[in-house]
Amino acid sequence: MAPTIAELQGRSDARDPATASRARIGPNAIVRVAEALVERIGAEATDALFSRAGLARHLVHPPTGMVDENDVARLQWQLRADLDADIAREAAWDAGTRTGDYLLAHRIPKAAQFLLRRLPPFLAARLLAKAIAKHAWTFAGSGTFRCSPGNPFRLVIEHSPLCSRIRASAPACHYYSATFERIFRQLVSHRARVTEVECAAAGGAACVFEVAW
């Protein structure tokens, strides 16, 4: 049965209490990064990088359930420590795109996708962001997520786990940016672009993503 508008909207501050208390994140933040790295630097170098991050177990047994957000933070830090900046950014962006594809294929109901694609972009964006907020506990970990309607549309993550170990001179949440962009391009407008305009890693109060189309 197709979801109602109310079900799509959800609550912008909704979090799963049990999962939030453990500060865990969906396995895509590990598995898709590994896939992107193998494609760019090869399996041997990927194994070495995961080992230096203390995450070799995730390559031996790829996680299928929620993972500790600290594992995700360590992996993001190791990407920047080990790799050329451009390669690290490309790998994180690729991983985010792969995550978006996974969510479209396995997590976002086809009936909801059908509905969103047939709505005006401003309304589809509002409903999609509300749905993302309802499930933010799966990607924001101990952080909090909120959205601000408009064009550009703003998505905000406070206390982003991706930034908890990183200090940078420019926005660093390429994984989130790519995931959001992939979903908005598929469900709101093929012209949608996501730009992180503020980042905690670069001294911002929060990680702020603008979605424009």
N, C-alpha and C positions, 0 to 999 in steps of 0.2 A: 504494500500500500504506500502511495506517495506521501512524503512527510508534509505536514501542514506548515504554513508560514510561521506560526508560533514555535513549532519544533525546530525550524531552521534558525530562528533568531536566538533562542536559548537565553542564558544570562551572561552578560559580558564579564562577570567576575566569577563564573562557575569554575570550581576545581573539585577534583575527587579527593575527599578528605583523607582517605587511607593512603592513597598514593602520594599526595602532597606532603604528608607528614614524613615520608621517607625520602623526599627530594629525588625522584627518579624520572628518567626521560625514556622515550621510546627508542627501540634498538636501531632505527634508521640512522640515528646520529653517529653510530659506530659502523654498522654494516655498509652503508652507502659510501662513507668516507673510505673504507677499506677497498671497495670496488673502484672508486675513482683513483685511488693511489696506485693500485695494481696496474691500471691502464696507463698511468703516466710514468711511474718510476719502476715498475716491475714488482714481481712477487717477493723477490729476495730483499729489496730495499724496503718494501712495505713491512715485511716481517721484522726487520731491524728497527724501523721506526716504532712499531707497536711495542716491541720489546723494551726500547728505551723509555717508552711511556708507561711501562709496567702493565701493558694490556695484551700481552701475547695470547692469553687465554681466549680473548675474543676472536682471534683468528683461528685458533684450534677448534673452538666451539662457538661459532657466530651466535650471538644472542638472539633469542626469539621473543623474549619478554622485556619488560622495563629494566633499564640499567641505571646504576648510580650516576647521578649527574657529575660527580667528581671524575668519573672515567671519561665522560665527554669533554670536560674542561681540560683534562690532561692531554687528551688527544689533540684538541685544538691548539694548545700551547706547543706540543711537540711538532705539529705541522710547521709552525712559524719558526721554531728553533732549528729544525733540520733542513728545511727546504728554501730554495730561492723564493722571494716574496711573490713573484708572479705565479710560480708553480703552486705554492700553497693556496693562493687565492683561487686559481683555476680549479684545483682539486676540491676545495670547499664549495665552490659554486656548482661544480658538477655533482657533488654529493647532494647538495640541496635540490638540484633539478631532478635527480634520481628519486629523492624522497618525495617530491611533488608527484612524480609519475606513479610511485607506489601508492600514495594516498588516493590518487584518482582511480587507480585500478582496484584497490582493495578496501579502502576506508570510507570514501565519500559515496553514499548511496547513489546508484544510477538515476533513480527517480529525482533526487535532489539536483544532480547535474543537469538533467533534462530541463527542469524548471528554471534553474539559474541562467542557462544559456538562452532562454527565451524571454528574459526580463530585460528592461532597460539597464544599461551598465550601472547607473547610480544606485538603482534598487538592488541589483544582483550583488554589487560590492557590499552594500550595507548588510544584506542577509548572510553573505559568505563570511564577512568579518565577525558577525555575531556567532555563527556556527564555529569558526575558528576559536573564538573566545571561550565557547562552551567546553572545548576540548584542549584548552591551553595547558592544562596540567600534564599533558602528554609530551610537551616540548619545552615548556618554560621552567620545569623543575621547581626550585624554591623561589623563582622569580614570579612576577605578576604581569599579566597581559591586559591591555585595554585598547580600544579602537576609537577613532575620532572621524566621523563621516565628513565627506567633502571631496573635492577634486583639486589637489591631491588628497587622497584618503590616507589617514595616518594610523599606523599600527605601532604600539609602544610596548616594549618589554622592559620592566624595571628589575634590576638585579639579575641580569641575564647570566645564566650559567656558562655560556660560551665565552664570556668576557672575564670571568672571575679570576683567571690567572694571566690575562694578557694586558700589556700596556703598549699602546700603539699611537702613532701620529695621525692616523686616519681611521675611519670606521672599519671594523674588523669582522662583523657578523655576516660574512658572505654566504654561509650555509643557510641562515634564516632568510636572507634576501632572495636567494635563488628559489627556495621552497615557496615562499609567498608569490614570487613572480610567476612561477610555473602554474600554480593553482589559479591565480587571477587571470592569466592569459588564456587558460583553458575554459574558465567558467564565467568570466566577466567581459573581457575584451582582448582580442588578439594583439592589441596595441598596448596593453598594460605593461608598465615598467616600474620596477621597485628600486628605490634608492635609499640607502641608509644615510640619513642626514645628521644624525647624532648618535654617538656610541659611548658606552661606559668605558670601553677600553681606551678611548681617546680623551677621557676626562669629562664626558657628558653625564648628565644626571640620569639618563636612561638611554636605551637603544631605540631610536625612532626611525621608522621606515615609512617613506612616502610612496604611495601607489598612485600613479597617474596613467590616464589613457586618452 
